[in-house]
Amino acid sequence: MNSRLPTFSRQHTAARAALLCVLALVLALAPFHSGTSTADPLAEGNQPVDRRPQAGLSSSNVAAALGAAQITYRFQRGVNPEPHYSGVADSQLSLYEPSTNFGGSSTMRLHPNTDVRERPLIKFDISRIDPAANVTQATLYLYAWYRTQTYSLTTHAYRIRKHWNETETTWERATTGSFWATPGCKDPLLDYDPSSAATTTLSYTNQWYAWDLTSMAQQWVANPASNEGVLIIAEGLGNQYQFRTSEIPSEEYRPYLEVTVSTEESTPTHTATATPTETATPTATATPTKTAVPGQEPTPTATATTTPTRVLTPVAKEFQQGLRPDESYSGVDDTFLSYYRPDTPWASDDSLRISGRDDGSERGLLRFDLEGHVPTNAQIHSAKVSLYAWSRRSLYGMRVSAYDVLRAWGVDEATWRQATALQMWGEPGCSQVGSDREGDSAASRFTYFIGYTYEWDITALVQRWVADPPSNHGLLLVGHPIDQEMRFRSSDWRVLEQRPKLTLVYSTP
């Protein structure tokens, strides 16, 4: 037996070496395989797959990915893009219970029959995506957990045209105050778009199914107000499928939408910050020297000497009612103008309401008094106004633009109609370009989250206000047209740190 041991050892060693080589090759190729695979596991006849949601791109790392060619967002209630995301509305319409709302149910039923008597509808708020982005792929995923028969169904997802509310919609109504043009969201002109179909075949349960919504998502990104989601109907007879909704306690089975957008490659840029230093600057001084040319006078030549040059020292200063630059500062005036109550002043309200409905039906006015606090000859390097968002009316995000106000207004007197008690706006709502305000915005910012502070860069405006204090009539804040109202804390809010703030960096000669 001892004479066979060396042979076994050599065979074992060779086999182990071969195995290590194979493992090394697999590990070397793994990144290339995972990074280039684009196959959809649901595309091959909808075979059973265990496609569970993976971690999507959260808002915290979206900025880090901006240098990449593509960004993929995942929207899923309570999971992505952040754990507090609640921008999903899903329900079902049922002919069997035409007056019942199913917005709180953990199941959406799909039942075709001859009149498509049960049909799910779902929408995701994706308004945080830049409206200029190009959508390269958008896919809706629903988890099917039950069916009544063992045969397949062909389903179609159509873009909904009519506004509906998750907690109000029924077979008969889109909202409490609005009926579907045809019960069940069936009118192809007013209720849904029959030309925008995404088709998928259902064949099994306990798996995910996908609908390609790329073309629809492109419209929603470009115009968030048009996003009313999709209606799902099925062909066939007598077979019911049931999907999990966003109300299911198990987060991993909730519906989700993945949207991939293309972005331009970007290179980080750095902004130079002035640093107080004393530098030496060469200057030319004529010094007479003799030359070796006979018959000519000596020719002066330039030699370099150093002369100290003074460098501007930057100053950072913040302005916030009752807090900065010190507790005595009371130079903030803010209010809002409301189309709905056109003669009411809102200076004492602790909120600034900005609504995009009806082309900006509520607008904010905000002014910081800088006279005496910043020298008129100051060079403004940076000026940013900050507002704290604490509430929003609907799921959509909204772009808010800041305009230079050209007309004087009284904080306790300004209303939708009047700038002061004695003077009307050129057009209600501080709307007349060239008289009430400038036509081009000084800054624009997309707003979505609540419990979040937003900034608008108004450096150029503040430079003018400082140089010419009487021209400082502050800002008009207007929401872009969308069915949304954002509320920001005003200078009357009791939490000082959440009041409007202006942050300056400047230097003086």
LUMTOR-377885 format. One record per residue (C-alpha): residue in one letter; residue number from 1; x, y, z. Coordinates in pm, 1 decimal. Layout:
N
{"A",NUM,{X,Y,Z}} ...
//
This chain:
509
{"M",1,{0.0,0.0,0.0}} {"N",2,{279.2,243.8,73.7}} {"S",3,{413.0,216.7,-282.4}} {"R",4,{86.0,364.7,-422.8}} {"L",5,{78.5,675.2,-204.8}} {"P",6,{317.1,888.1,-410.9}} {"T",7,{111.9,831.4,-730.5}} {"F",8,{-212.7,933.9,-555.0}} {"S",9,{-49.2,1246.2,-417.4}} {"R",10,{71.9,1355.3,-760.6}} {"Q",11,{-275.9,1299.8,-910.5}} {"H",12,{-441.9,1491.1,-628.6}} {"T",13,{-201.7,1784.4,-664.0}} {"A",14,{-255.2,1804.5,-1040.8}} {"A",15,{-634.0,1796.2,-1002.6}} {"R",16,{-629.3,2067.7,-740.4}} {"A",17,{-411.6,2289.7,-960.1}} {"A",18,{-648.8,2242.8,-1254.0}} {"L",19,{-946.7,2333.1,-1036.7}} {"L",20,{-776.4,2651.2,-914.0}} {"C",21,{-706.7,2755.1,-1273.3}} {"V",22,{-1073.2,2712.0,-1366.2}} {"L",23,{-1187.6,2913.4,-1064.1}} {"A",24,{-942.9,3190.9,-1147.3}} {"L",25,{-1073.4,3205.3,-1503.7}} {"V",26,{-1435.8,3223.0,-1384.5}} {"L",27,{-1357.8,3505.0,-1141.2}} {"A",28,{-1170.6,3696.2,-1408.8}} {"L",29,{-1460.9,3676.0,-1651.1}} {"A",30,{-1737.2,3745.9,-1394.3}} {"P",31,{-1725.9,4128.3,-1412.8}} {"F",32,{-1754.9,4119.1,-1792.0}} {"H",33,{-2052.6,3888.0,-1776.7}} {"S",34,{-2244.0,4084.0,-1513.3}} {"G",35,{-2166.6,4421.0,-1665.3}} {"T",36,{-2279.2,4344.4,-2020.1}} {"S",37,{-2579.3,4119.6,-1977.9}} {"T",38,{-2899.1,4294.1,-2086.3}} {"A",39,{-3124.5,3992.1,-2129.5}} {"D",40,{-3468.3,4025.0,-1973.3}} {"P",41,{-3549.8,3705.1,-1779.3}} {"L",42,{-3917.8,3762.0,-1859.6}} {"A",43,{-3869.8,3784.6,-2235.2}} {"E",44,{-3843.9,3415.2,-2313.7}} {"G",45,{-4208.2,3317.7,-2307.9}} {"N",46,{-4259.8,3443.2,-1952.4}} {"Q",47,{-4108.7,3133.0,-1799.5}} {"P",48,{-4115.0,3116.5,-1416.9}} {"V",49,{-3838.1,3328.3,-1269.7}} {"D",50,{-3753.7,3451.7,-924.4}} {"R",51,{-3710.3,3817.2,-1008.7}} {"R",52,{-3711.6,3997.0,-678.3}} {"P",53,{-3647.0,4371.7,-656.8}} {"Q",54,{-3282.3,4459.9,-603.0}} {"A",55,{-3153.1,4781.0,-454.8}} {"G",56,{-3227.7,5068.4,-690.9}} {"L",57,{-3048.9,5397.8,-732.2}} {"S",58,{-3127.1,5610.7,-430.1}} {"S",59,{-3138.2,5987.1,-427.1}} {"S",60,{-2817.3,5993.0,-224.0}} {"N",61,{-2608.5,5837.8,-498.9}} {"V",62,{-2783.8,5979.9,-806.7}} {"A",63,{-2546.6,6275.5,-802.9}} {"A",64,{-2244.9,6044.8,-796.1}} {"A",65,{-2371.0,5871.0,-1107.0}} {"L",66,{-2423.2,6185.3,-1311.4}} {"G",67,{-2089.4,6139.0,-1480.9}} {"A",68,{-2206.8,5807.2,-1627.6}} {"A",69,{-2374.7,5769.2,-1964.2}} {"Q",70,{-2693.9,5628.8,-1808.0}} {"I",71,{-2881.1,5646.4,-1478.7}} {"T",72,{-3139.0,5389.1,-1369.2}} {"Y",73,{-3404.6,5491.2,-1115.9}} {"R",74,{-3620.9,5240.3,-933.8}} {"F",75,{-3951.8,5358.5,-788.3}} {"Q",76,{-4113.3,5133.0,-526.3}} {"R",77,{-4319.4,5248.0,-229.3}} {"G",78,{-4123.9,5246.3,95.6}} {"V",79,{-3811.8,5108.1,-71.8}} {"N",80,{-3667.0,5316.1,-357.8}} {"P",81,{-3543.6,5573.4,-448.2}} {"E",82,{-3548.5,5623.1,-67.4}} {"P",83,{-3726.8,5444.3,219.4}} {"H",84,{-3984.1,5724.5,259.5}} {"Y",85,{-4084.8,5727.5,-108.8}} {"S",86,{-4466.0,5721.9,-124.0}} {"G",87,{-4525.4,5822.3,-485.3}} {"V",88,{-4720.6,5514.8,-595.4}} {"A",89,{-5097.0,5501.9,-648.5}} {"D",90,{-5260.2,5167.3,-735.2}} {"S",91,{-5613.1,5031.9,-728.2}} {"Q",92,{-5858.8,4833.7,-938.5}} {"L",93,{-6192.9,4897.0,-1107.5}} {"S",94,{-6459.1,4629.0,-1057.9}} {"L",95,{-6788.6,4590.4,-1242.0}} {"Y",96,{-6906.0,4363.5,-957.6}} {"E",97,{-6873.4,4648.6,-704.9}} {"P",98,{-6909.2,4964.5,-916.9}} {"S",99,{-6916.5,5206.3,-622.3}} {"T",100,{-6634.3,5049.8,-419.3}} {"N",101,{-6287.4,5195.6,-396.1}} {"F",102,{-6000.0,4944.1,-368.3}} {"G",103,{-5716.0,5188.7,-305.7}} {"G",104,{-5633.1,5032.6,32.1}} {"S",105,{-5636.9,4670.7,-87.0}} {"S",106,{-5322.8,4454.2,-101.3}} {"T",107,{-5447.8,4291.2,-423.2}} {"M",108,{-5531.9,4412.4,-773.5}} {"R",109,{-5753.7,4175.0,-975.2}} {"L",110,{-5742.6,4136.6,-1354.2}} {"H",111,{-6044.1,3958.7,-1504.9}} {"P",112,{-6113.2,3982.9,-1878.8}} {"N",113,{-6439.4,3810.5,-1974.9}} {"T",114,{-6642.8,3986.2,-2244.8}} {"D",115,{-6653.4,4324.9,-2072.6}} {"V",116,{-6312.9,4324.4,-1898.3}} {"R",117,{-6490.3,4348.1,-1568.3}} {"E",118,{-6187.5,4384.8,-1336.6}} {"R",119,{-5888.9,4596.9,-1433.1}} {"P",120,{-5591.8,4733.3,-1234.7}} {"L",121,{-5455.3,5085.8,-1266.6}} {"I",122,{-5124.6,5215.8,-1129.9}} {"K",123,{-4906.2,5525.8,-1148.7}} {"F",124,{-4565.4,5628.0,-1014.7}} {"D",125,{-4447.4,5980.2,-945.0}} {"I",126,{-4123.3,6009.5,-1144.4}} {"S",127,{-4119.9,6388.4,-1162.1}} {"R",128,{-3778.7,6407.8,-995.3}} {"I",129,{-3620.7,6302.8,-1327.6}} {"D",130,{-3489.6,6597.4,-1529.7}} {"P",131,{-3755.6,6687.6,-1792.5}} {"A",132,{-3477.7,6715.0,-2051.5}} {"A",133,{-3360.6,6356.9,-1992.9}} {"N",134,{-3390.3,6096.7,-2267.3}} {"V",135,{-3565.9,5779.2,-2148.7}} {"T",136,{-3393.2,5475.2,-2295.3}} {"Q",137,{-3592.6,5212.2,-2104.1}} {"A",138,{-3887.9,5207.2,-1864.4}} {"T",139,{-4034.9,4882.8,-1732.2}} {"L",140,{-4327.4,4817.7,-1499.1}} {"Y",141,{-4306.9,4507.5,-1278.0}} {"L",142,{-4606.2,4343.4,-1106.7}} {"Y",143,{-4599.1,4029.4,-894.7}} {"A",144,{-4871.5,3773.6,-977.1}} {"W",145,{-4953.7,3555.5,-676.3}} {"Y",146,{-5286.2,3391.3,-767.3}} {"R",147,{-5502.2,3282.0,-1064.2}} {"T",148,{-5833.4,3099.2,-1093.9}} {"Q",149,{-5748.2,2891.5,-1405.2}} {"T",150,{-5426.7,2733.9,-1532.8}} {"Y",151,{-5416.9,2890.2,-1877.8}} {"S",152,{-5249.9,3206.2,-2002.5}} {"L",153,{-5379.6,3559.3,-2052.9}} {"T",154,{-5257.8,3825.5,-2292.8}} {"T",155,{-5255.7,4164.5,-2124.6}} {"H",156,{-5219.7,4523.3,-2246.7}} {"A",157,{-5114.5,4833.7,-2051.9}} {"Y",158,{-5256.7,5164.4,-2181.5}} {"R",159,{-5167.7,5519.9,-2085.5}} {"I",160,{-5447.3,5679.7,-1880.4}} {"R",161,{-5554.6,6026.9,-1988.5}} {"K",162,{-5799.7,6124.9,-1716.3}} {"H",163,{-5690.2,6229.5,-1367.6}} {"W",164,{-5780.5,5975.5,-1097.8}} {"N",165,{-5724.0,5946.0,-725.0}} {"E",166,{-5614.6,5623.9,-551.9}} {"T",167,{-5848.4,5663.8,-253.9}} {"E",168,{-6151.6,5774.4,-458.0}} {"T",169,{-6155.6,5592.7,-790.9}} {"T",170,{-6423.4,5330.1,-859.6}} {"W",171,{-6572.1,5159.8,-1164.5}} {"E",172,{-6793.9,5464.3,-1208.6}} {"R",173,{-6571.5,5750.9,-1093.2}} {"A",174,{-6215.8,5870.6,-1150.2}} {"T",175,{-6236.1,6096.1,-843.0}} {"T",176,{-6510.8,6191.6,-600.2}} {"G",177,{-6607.7,6484.9,-821.9}} {"S",178,{-6538.3,6332.1,-1163.1}} {"F",179,{-6688.4,6036.0,-1351.2}} {"W",180,{-6504.7,5826.0,-1605.6}} {"A",181,{-6629.4,5921.1,-1952.5}} {"T",182,{-6735.5,5554.9,-1978.5}} {"P",183,{-6757.2,5342.5,-1660.5}} {"G",184,{-6449.4,5132.2,-1605.7}} {"C",185,{-6214.3,5386.6,-1772.2}} {"K",186,{-6326.9,5260.4,-2112.3}} {"D",187,{-6352.9,5569.8,-2328.8}} {"P",188,{-6063.3,5556.0,-2582.1}} {"L",189,{-6073.9,5930.4,-2637.7}} {"L",190,{-6114.6,6076.8,-2289.2}} {"D",191,{-6022.9,5799.4,-2043.3}} {"Y",192,{-5721.9,5624.4,-2198.1}} {"D",193,{-5498.1,5620.4,-2505.4}} {"P",194,{-5560.6,5304.4,-2712.4}} {"S",195,{-5250.2,5361.1,-2923.3}} {"S",196,{-5005.3,5330.9,-2634.3}} {"A",197,{-5020.2,4959.8,-2559.1}} {"A",198,{-4754.2,4751.5,-2383.4}} {"T",199,{-4824.9,4379.3,-2411.3}} {"T",200,{-4727.5,4088.1,-2183.6}} {"T",201,{-4853.8,3730.2,-2153.9}} {"L",202,{-4933.3,3588.4,-1810.2}} {"S",203,{-4871.8,3216.3,-1774.3}} {"Y",204,{-4772.9,3139.3,-1416.1}} {"T",205,{-4811.9,3264.8,-1060.1}} {"N",206,{-4558.8,3350.8,-790.3}} {"Q",207,{-4342.4,3544.7,-1032.8}} {"W",208,{-4283.5,3892.9,-1170.9}} {"Y",209,{-4421.5,4017.8,-1502.6}} {"A",210,{-4294.3,4313.2,-1702.5}} {"W",211,{-4452.9,4573.7,-1930.9}} {"D",212,{-4237.4,4799.5,-2148.6}} {"L",213,{-4353.3,5158.8,-2083.0}} {"T",214,{-4058.8,5339.7,-2244.6}} {"S",215,{-4256.4,5564.1,-2478.8}} {"M",216,{-4508.4,5651.6,-2207.5}} {"A",217,{-4235.8,5731.3,-1954.2}} {"Q",218,{-4071.9,5969.1,-2200.6}} {"Q",219,{-4395.1,6170.0,-2209.1}} {"W",220,{-4424.4,6162.8,-1829.4}} {"V",221,{-4067.7,6284.4,-1782.0}} {"A",222,{-4105.9,6568.1,-2032.1}} {"N",223,{-4445.5,6668.0,-1887.9}} {"P",224,{-4498.6,6536.9,-1530.5}} {"A",225,{-4857.0,6670.1,-1524.3}} {"S",226,{-4951.1,6421.0,-1797.7}} {"N",227,{-4858.5,6122.2,-1581.7}} {"E",228,{-5179.2,5942.6,-1484.4}} {"G",229,{-5021.5,5599.2,-1505.2}} {"V",230,{-5149.3,5291.9,-1687.1}} {"L",231,{-5463.7,5081.1,-1709.2}} {"I",232,{-5416.9,4705.9,-1753.5}} {"I",233,{-5675.0,4495.8,-1938.0}} {"A",234,{-5669.6,4138.0,-2063.4}} {"E",235,{-5797.0,3933.8,-2356.2}} {"G",236,{-5980.7,3607.4,-2309.3}} {"L",237,{-6255.3,3455.7,-2097.1}} {"G",238,{-6310.2,3347.9,-1738.9}} {"N",239,{-5956.1,3355.1,-1595.5}} {"Q",240,{-5859.9,3593.5,-1315.2}} {"Y",241,{-5506.3,3690.9,-1216.0}} {"Q",242,{-5427.5,3877.6,-896.4}} {"F",243,{-5126.4,4107.4,-838.1}} {"R",244,{-4977.5,4244.6,-519.4}} {"T",245,{-5017.7,4619.6,-460.3}} {"S",246,{-4810.2,4880.3,-278.0}} {"E",247,{-5018.2,4815.5,35.4}} {"I",248,{-4879.1,4463.0,82.7}} {"P",249,{-4670.0,4450.3,405.6}} {"S",250,{-4396.4,4247.4,232.2}} {"E",251,{-4198.5,4519.2,57.7}} {"E",252,{-4026.2,4281.3,-183.3}} {"Y",253,{-4356.9,4205.3,-362.3}} {"R",254,{-4470.4,4563.0,-413.7}} {"P",255,{-4498.7,4692.3,-773.9}} {"Y",256,{-4205.5,4887.3,-903.8}} {"L",257,{-4104.2,5089.6,-1206.7}} {"E",258,{-3750.1,5106.0,-1342.1}} {"V",259,{-3658.8,5402.5,-1562.0}} {"T",260,{-3322.5,5435.7,-1736.5}} {"V",261,{-3229.1,5774.7,-1877.7}} {"S",262,{-2926.5,5881.0,-2076.4}} {"T",263,{-2716.2,6173.6,-1962.8}} {"E",264,{-2426.9,6365.1,-2110.9}} {"E",265,{-2081.4,6286.9,-1982.6}} {"S",266,{-1980.9,6551.3,-1732.5}} {"T",267,{-1645.1,6652.4,-1591.4}} {"P",268,{-1636.7,6794.0,-1239.7}} {"T",269,{-1541.1,7158.0,-1230.3}} {"H",270,{-1384.7,7342.6,-941.9}} {"T",271,{-1471.7,7693.9,-833.3}} {"A",272,{-1182.7,7901.6,-711.9}} {"T",273,{-1224.9,8050.5,-365.1}} {"A",274,{-1041.2,8364.7,-274.8}} {"T",275,{-777.6,8317.8,-2.3}} {"P",276,{-634.7,8610.9,187.2}} {"T",277,{-263.6,8625.0,93.2}} {"E",278,{-0.5,8887.8,37.7}} {"T",279,{164.9,8824.3,-299.8}} {"A",280,{458.2,8981.0,-481.9}} {"T",281,{387.5,9118.3,-830.4}} {"P",282,{677.5,9188.7,-1067.3}} {"T",283,{685.5,9545.4,-1203.5}} {"A",284,{924.3,9701.0,-1457.5}} {"T",285,{1165.1,9971.5,-1336.4}} {"A",286,{1406.0,10155.9,-1569.2}} {"T",287,{1769.1,10141.7,-1454.3}} {"P",288,{2035.3,10328.2,-1657.6}} {"T",289,{2323.8,10108.8,-1770.1}} {"K",290,{2624.4,10176.4,-1993.3}} {"T",291,{2655.0,10014.1,-2332.8}} {"A",292,{2970.4,9932.4,-2529.0}} {"V",293,{2868.0,10118.8,-2846.7}} {"P",294,{3100.6,10416.9,-2917.0}} {"G",295,{2939.2,10755.0,-2975.5}} {"Q",296,{2599.7,10662.3,-2816.5}} {"E",297,{2449.5,10764.0,-2487.6}} {"P",298,{2387.4,10493.5,-2229.5}} {"T",299,{2055.9,10311.7,-2288.8}} {"P",300,{1823.6,10239.1,-1994.2}} {"T",301,{1720.1,9874.0,-1957.6}} {"A",302,{1430.3,9724.8,-1758.9}} {"T",303,{1497.5,9520.2,-1451.8}} {"A",304,{1237.9,9339.7,-1238.5}} {"T",305,{1160.3,9449.2,-887.9}} {"T",306,{880.8,9329.4,-659.5}} {"T",307,{595.8,9542.1,-529.0}} {"P",308,{345.0,9397.4,-276.8}} {"T",309,{-14.5,9377.1,-413.2}} {"R",310,{-316.3,9362.4,-185.4}} {"V",311,{-549.2,9059.9,-237.0}} {"L",312,{-920.7,9086.5,-151.6}} {"T",313,{-1030.5,8897.5,157.6}} {"P",314,{-1366.8,8716.0,122.8}} {"V",315,{-1636.5,8758.2,384.9}} {"A",316,{-1915.5,8504.5,444.3}} {"K",317,{-2239.8,8636.6,590.7}} {"E",318,{-2589.3,8491.2,642.1}} {"F",319,{-2923.2,8668.8,679.7}} {"Q",320,{-3213.0,8500.7,860.4}} {"Q",321,{-3493.5,8669.0,1052.8}} {"G",322,{-3416.4,8691.6,1426.0}} {"L",323,{-3103.7,8480.4,1396.4}} {"R",324,{-2838.8,8598.5,1147.4}} {"P",325,{-2618.4,8806.1,1125.1}} {"D",326,{-2745.5,8842.3,1482.5}} {"E",327,{-3069.1,8808.8,1676.2}} {"S",328,{-3163.7,9169.5,1611.4}} {"Y",329,{-3185.1,9126.7,1233.4}} {"S",330,{-3545.6,9180.1,1115.1}} {"G",331,{-3490.7,9264.4,750.2}} {"V",332,{-3683.2,8977.7,590.6}} {"D",333,{-4020.2,9048.2,429.5}} {"D",334,{-4215.3,8751.7,291.3}} {"T",335,{-4571.9,8669.1,193.8}} {"F",336,{-4760.0,8494.6,-84.4}} {"L",337,{-5020.3,8599.9,-340.2}} {"S",338,{-5329.7,8383.2,-385.0}} {"Y",339,{-5556.2,8383.1,-688.6}} {"Y",340,{-5822.3,8207.5,-480.2}} {"R",341,{-5842.0,8493.1,-227.7}} {"P",342,{-5723.8,8787.3,-436.0}} {"D",343,{-5777.2,9059.1,-173.4}} {"T",344,{-5625.7,8879.9,126.0}} {"P",345,{-5272.3,8966.5,252.8}} {"W",346,{-5081.8,8667.3,394.9}} {"A",347,{-4784.1,8833.8,564.0}} {"S",348,{-4859.9,8675.9,903.4}} {"D",349,{-4883.4,8321.5,768.0}} {"D",350,{-4598.4,8090.8,870.0}} {"S",351,{-4586.3,7937.1,521.3}} {"L",352,{-4504.2,8052.9,170.7}} {"R",353,{-4742.9,7869.5,-63.0}} {"I",354,{-4634.0,7815.0,-422.4}} {"S",355,{-4880.1,7642.8,-655.0}} {"G",356,{-4834.2,7547.3,-1018.6}} {"R",357,{-5207.4,7509.8,-1082.4}} {"D",358,{-5369.2,7750.5,-1328.2}} {"D",359,{-5032.1,7888.4,-1437.6}} {"G",360,{-4917.2,7973.6,-1086.5}} {"S",361,{-5225.0,8040.8,-876.5}} {"E",362,{-5018.2,8097.5,-558.8}} {"R",363,{-4682.5,8277.4,-564.2}} {"G",364,{-4425.0,8373.9,-304.1}} {"L",365,{-4271.7,8715.9,-242.8}} {"L",366,{-3943.8,8734.6,-52.2}} {"R",367,{-3704.1,9022.2,22.5}} {"F",368,{-3386.9,9054.7,233.8}} {"D",369,{-3277.4,9403.7,340.5}} {"L",370,{-2901.2,9430.4,280.9}} {"E",371,{-2855.1,9806.4,306.8}} {"G",372,{-2607.0,9888.4,579.9}} {"H",373,{-2506.8,9524.5,614.6}} {"V",374,{-2304.9,9485.8,293.5}} {"P",375,{-2090.4,9769.7,149.4}} {"T",376,{-2218.3,9911.5,-179.0}} {"N",377,{-1878.6,9854.3,-339.0}} {"A",378,{-1868.2,9487.2,-240.2}} {"Q",379,{-1791.7,9225.1,-502.7}} {"I",380,{-2043.2,8939.1,-460.6}} {"H",381,{-1882.3,8600.5,-520.3}} {"S",382,{-2184.4,8390.4,-423.8}} {"A",383,{-2544.0,8453.5,-313.9}} {"K",384,{-2791.0,8173.8,-242.3}} {"V",385,{-3140.7,8195.9,-98.8}} {"S",386,{-3263.8,7888.8,93.9}} {"L",387,{-3620.6,7774.5,167.3}} {"Y",388,{-3733.7,7483.5,382.8}} {"A",389,{-4011.7,7272.1,224.7}} {"W",390,{-4243.3,7114.3,480.2}} {"S",391,{-4556.9,7013.6,285.6}} {"R",392,{-4685.2,6931.2,-63.4}} {"R",393,{-5037.5,6873.5,-187.9}} {"S",394,{-4988.6,6590.0,-437.1}} {"L",395,{-4733.0,6332.7,-548.1}} {"Y",396,{-4573.4,6540.5,-822.4}} {"G",397,{-4254.5,6737.3,-800.1}} {"M",398,{-4253.8,7095.7,-927.7}} {"R",399,{-3997.7,7336.7,-1069.1}} {"V",400,{-3994.1,7672.4,-888.8}} {"S",401,{-3839.6,7976.7,-1056.1}} {"A",402,{-3724.6,8300.3,-892.0}} {"Y",403,{-3784.4,8632.0,-1073.7}} {"D",404,{-3646.9,8976.4,-996.6}} {"V",405,{-3931.4,9200.7,-875.1}} {"L",406,{-3928.5,9548.9,-1029.8}} {"R",407,{-4207.7,9715.2,-832.3}} {"A",408,{-4207.0,9812.2,-463.2}} {"W",409,{-4455.7,9615.7,-250.4}} {"G",410,{-4569.0,9623.7,109.9}} {"V",411,{-4540.3,9301.5,304.3}} {"D",412,{-4858.0,9372.6,504.3}} {"E",413,{-5047.7,9504.5,201.6}} {"A",414,{-4952.3,9286.7,-95.2}} {"T",415,{-5232.7,9072.3,-237.2}} {"W",416,{-5301.3,8904.1,-568.7}} {"R",417,{-5438.5,9235.5,-701.8}} {"Q",418,{-5233.2,9498.4,-518.4}} {"A",419,{-4863.9,9565.2,-455.6}} {"T",420,{-4944.1,9820.7,-185.2}} {"A",421,{-5260.8,9965.1,-38.9}} {"L",422,{-5240.6,10248.0,-295.7}} {"Q",423,{-5095.3,10074.7,-599.8}} {"M",424,{-5216.4,9781.4,-809.7}} {"W",425,{-4987.3,9533.1,-978.4}} {"G",426,{-4952.3,9597.0,-1351.8}} {"E",427,{-5121.3,9257.7,-1389.7}} {"P",428,{-5265.3,9054.4,-1098.3}} {"G",429,{-5020.1,8824.3,-930.6}} {"C",430,{-4715.5,9045.2,-1003.2}} {"S",431,{-4737.8,8919.1,-1361.3}} {"Q",432,{-4658.3,9215.2,-1587.3}} {"V",433,{-4314.9,9163.5,-1740.4}} {"G",434,{-4107.5,9483.3,-1742.4}} {"S",435,{-4327.6,9655.3,-1487.5}} {"D",436,{-4392.2,9406.8,-1205.4}} {"R",437,{-4108.2,9163.1,-1266.1}} {"E",438,{-3842.0,9050.8,-1509.3}} {"G",439,{-3942.2,8811.1,-1786.5}} {"D",440,{-3649.6,8570.4,-1745.6}} {"S",441,{-3600.2,8384.8,-1420.8}} {"A",442,{-3287.7,8456.7,-1217.8}} {"A",443,{-3277.1,8098.5,-1090.4}} {"S",444,{-3483.2,7781.7,-1116.3}} {"R",445,{-3491.5,7475.1,-893.9}} {"F",446,{-3681.0,7144.0,-907.3}} {"T",447,{-3856.8,7065.3,-577.7}} {"Y",448,{-3991.8,6729.9,-468.2}} {"F",449,{-3899.3,6625.4,-115.2}} {"I",450,{-4047.2,6765.9,202.3}} {"G",451,{-3843.3,6814.3,516.8}} {"Y",452,{-3572.0,6943.3,284.7}} {"T",453,{-3396.5,7276.6,223.3}} {"Y",454,{-3371.3,7404.1,-136.5}} {"E",455,{-3134.0,7670.4,-270.0}} {"W",456,{-3157.4,7919.8,-556.4}} {"D",457,{-2840.2,8092.2,-680.0}} {"I",458,{-2913.0,8463.7,-723.3}} {"T",459,{-2557.7,8599.5,-726.6}} {"A",460,{-2610.4,8841.8,-1016.9}} {"L",461,{-2924.5,8989.4,-859.5}} {"V",462,{-2764.1,9047.7,-523.0}} {"Q",463,{-2468.8,9219.2,-689.2}} {"R",464,{-2710.4,9475.6,-833.8}} {"W",465,{-2908.8,9511.5,-510.1}} {"V",466,{-2591.8,9582.1,-313.1}} {"A",467,{-2463.4,9839.9,-562.7}} {"D",468,{-2807.7,10005.8,-589.7}} {"P",469,{-3007.3,9939.9,-267.9}} {"P",470,{-3332.3,10111.1,-391.2}} {"S",471,{-3353.3,9850.9,-670.1}} {"N",472,{-3391.2,9566.7,-419.4}} {"H",473,{-3758.8,9464.5,-434.9}} {"G",474,{-3681.8,9099.3,-372.0}} {"L",475,{-3796.5,8785.4,-550.8}} {"L",476,{-4118.0,8644.7,-693.0}} {"L",477,{-4130.9,8263.5,-665.6}} {"V",478,{-4349.5,8093.3,-927.4}} {"G",479,{-4426.7,7724.2,-975.1}} {"H",480,{-4422.2,7581.2,-1326.5}} {"P",481,{-4765.4,7467.6,-1452.2}} {"I",482,{-4852.5,7142.6,-1274.3}} {"D",483,{-5121.8,7030.1,-1030.8}} {"Q",484,{-4904.1,7074.9,-722.6}} {"E",485,{-4864.7,7306.2,-425.4}} {"M",486,{-4543.5,7324.5,-223.8}} {"R",487,{-4531.5,7497.1,113.3}} {"F",488,{-4214.0,7649.7,250.7}} {"R",489,{-4156.8,7794.1,597.3}} {"S",490,{-4175.3,8173.4,616.9}} {"S",491,{-3994.2,8420.3,844.1}} {"D",492,{-4289.4,8395.0,1086.3}} {"W",493,{-4225.7,8026.3,1153.4}} {"R",494,{-4131.2,7957.8,1515.7}} {"V",495,{-3830.8,7735.5,1434.8}} {"L",496,{-3566.1,7994.8,1351.4}} {"E",497,{-3333.7,7759.4,1161.3}} {"Q",498,{-3611.1,7674.9,912.2}} {"R",499,{-3685.8,8034.8,817.1}} {"P",500,{-3577.8,8168.7,474.2}} {"K",501,{-3205.1,8238.4,457.7}} {"L",502,{-2970.4,8430.5,230.6}} {"T",503,{-2603.1,8326.6,228.7}} {"L",504,{-2344.3,8565.0,82.1}} {"V",505,{-1973.1,8547.4,10.8}} {"Y",506,{-1825.5,8883.2,-88.9}} {"S",507,{-1512.7,9095.6,-72.5}} {"T",508,{-1444.4,9467.7,-61.5}} {"P",509,{-1157.4,9674.1,-204.5}} 
//
